Amino acid sequence: MINLNDFTNVECLFEDDDDRLANYFRIAETVADLIGPHCEVVVHSLKNLETSVAKIVNGHMTGRTIGSPITDLGLKMLRVYQETGNLTPKAYFTHNAEGQLLKSATTIILGASGKPIGLFCLNINLSLPFSEIISTFTPDTAEVAEKTTPERFSTNSTEVILGALEQAIRDVEADPSVTQKASNKAVTKLLLERDIFEFKEATVLVAEKLGITRHAIYKYIRESKTQITSKE
């Protein structure tokens, strides 16, 4: 049988556990925004199981709000964790009060002490028409043109640097106000603004690809930082 005192005794929690749990609030919003209104995301706090829902996005799916209690399945998962120590989340299927089929997943959040302080739960409504679900993942032509954000998914830092360098060169070449003589400096400034020089090997790679010395890159970086500081 689950020992509620293990989860509801506030004194046993570390001071930063509230902050730790609050970090999952932002994750909940991000996941819900990514998947869409058919995905409910819930963060439970184990301080008080009777009012455990501390954050909920798209609560219309189950009718819950902040302050709703933990579910019986949530209690079961905590009991299983007590008995086995297994934290591996597993997806499962369930139904809401309206009988709609949900695919769900729950994982236990541990605090600074290594003890459970909360639950992070996802519920995706599978009863909606497939066209309605998939529409949130399929932008129309206008959205692709206006809202698409370039991002390179690289397997190593060299790819990130070279990809950013190629993009910076294209951006500079497309800017008629930048002369050929000033192009390398302009490229370096763009890379600086895009934080590419945070990578240790960036200076060497950029210098090599631009056909200039590392000292020239350092000079351009200093000058660009001075310009940025003066504008602030």
N, C-alpha and C positions, 0 to 999 in steps of 0.2 A: 504494500500500500504506500502511496506517495506521501512523503513527509512535507506538509505545506510549510512548516517552519523553516525548511531549508531555502525556501524561495521568498517568503514574506517577511523575514526578519530584516528590517531596514538597517539595523545596527551592524549586521555582518557584511553589508555592502561597502565597498570602497568609495571614497568621495568622488572619484572620477567616473563611477559607473553610470551616473546620469548623463554625463557628457558623452561617454562611450555609446550609450544607447541612442542619444540624440543624433549621433553621426548616421545612424541607420534611417533617420527620418528623411534625410536628403537622398539617400539611396532609394528609399521607397518612392519618392517623387520622381526620381530619374527613371526607375524601372517602369512605373505606371505611364510616364510620358512616352517612353520608348514603345511599349507594347500597345497601349491605347486604352480607351474607356471600358473595354471588356475584361480588363485585368485589375483585380482588386489586390492591393498590397497593404499588409498590416504589420505593425510592430507592437508586440505585447511587452509590457513591463511586468516583471514578476514580483514587484513590491506589494501589489494588492491584486490577487487573482480575480476578485469580484469586479474590479474596474481596470482590467489589465490592458485594454486597447489604448495605447499611448499615441499612436499615429495610424491613420487609415486614409487611403486614397481610393477613390471609386467605391466607397462604401455602399452605394446604391445596389450593388450586386447581392449583398447579404442583409442590407438594412441596418448594419451596425454603425456606430459612431464612436468617437473618443469616449472612453469610460465604460464601454461594453465589457462583459466578462470574458475570461478565457473559455475556450471550448472544451468539451469532454475529450476530444481527440488530442488537444494540446496537453491536457493533463496526462493522458496516456503516454505521449511522447516523452514527457518529463520523467514519468515513472520508468519507462524503458531506459532512458539515459542513466537514471540512478542505478539501475540493475546491471547495465552493460557497459556504460561509458561511451557508447557509440554515438558520434555526432554526425555521421554521414546522412545527409538529407536524401529522402526518397520521394518521388512523385507518387501521387495517389489520386483516385477519383472519388468525388462526393457529390452531393446535391444541396442546393440552397433551399430556403423555405418554399420557394415557388416551384420546386421540382426540377430546376434547370441543372444540367450536368456541368460540373466544374472539374477541371484538372488542377490539382493543388500540389504545393510543396512547402514544407516547413523546416526551418533549421533553427537550432538552439544558439543563442548568443551568450557567450561567456564573458564574465567580468574580469576585473584585474586579479581577483582571487582565484580565478579558474573555475568558479561556480556559475551556474546559469543565472543570468539576470533578465533575459528576455527571449522572445521568439520572433523570427522574421518569416512571414507567410505570404505566399502568392496563390491567388485563385483566378483561374482563367475560365471564362464562360464559354463552353463548347456548344451551348444550345442555340446560340445566335446563328443566323444565316452565314455561311462561309464567306459570301461576298462582302458582308458587313465587317467581318473580322479582318479579311485580307486587305480591305480598303485602307486601313490605317498604316499598312506597310507599303502602299503603292501610291506615290505622289503623282499628281497630274503633271503634264508637260510644263505648265507655268511654274509650279513649285520646284521642279527639277532645275529649271533655269535660274530661279530667284533664290532658292533656299538651300541648294546643295552646298555642303561645306567640304572642300577638298581635304582628304586625309590619306596619308600613305601608311599602309600596314606592312612594315618592314620587319625582317627577322634579325637585323643587326644594325648598329648605329651608323656604319658606313653607308648603308642604303638610305637611311634617313637623311644624312648629310648631303649625299650626292643628289638625292631627289629634291631636297630643298634648294640646292644650288641650281639645278636645272630650272626650277620654277622661278627663282629669283632672276636668273639670266633672261628668261622669257618676259618677265614683268618689266625689266629694265629696257629690253629691246623694244617693247611695246610703248614705252614712254618717250615721246618725241622731244621732251625737254632735256633729256639726258644725252650729252654728247658722247662720242666714241671714247674720247680721252677720259671722261669721268665715269665710264661705265663700270670699271672694276670697283671703284669706290662706292658707287651706288649699289652694286650687288652686295658688297660687304656690309653696307648699312642695312639693307633689307634682311640679310641673314642675322645680323645683330639684333634687330627688332623682333625677329622670329625666334630668338633664343637658341639658334643653332650652335653658337660658339660655347654653349654649355657643355657640348661634347668635347672631350679632350683632344681627339684627333682632327677636329674640324679645321683648325688653322692650317695644318699641314695639307690636308686634302683640298681645301679651297684654294690655297696658294698654288698647288700643283696644277689644278684644273684651269685656273685663270692664267697660269704662266707667269706668275709674279713671285716675289720672295715672301717669306713669312714676316719679315720686318715691314714690308709694305702693308700686309694685312693688319699687323699690330698698329701701324700708323693710322690706317683708315678707321680702325675700331676706336682709337683714342679720339680722333677728330669727330667721329659720329657721336660718341658719348658726350663730348663737349657740346655739340649742337643740340642734342636731346636735353641736356641739363640746362642750357641757356633758355630753351623754350619753356621749361617748367618754371 
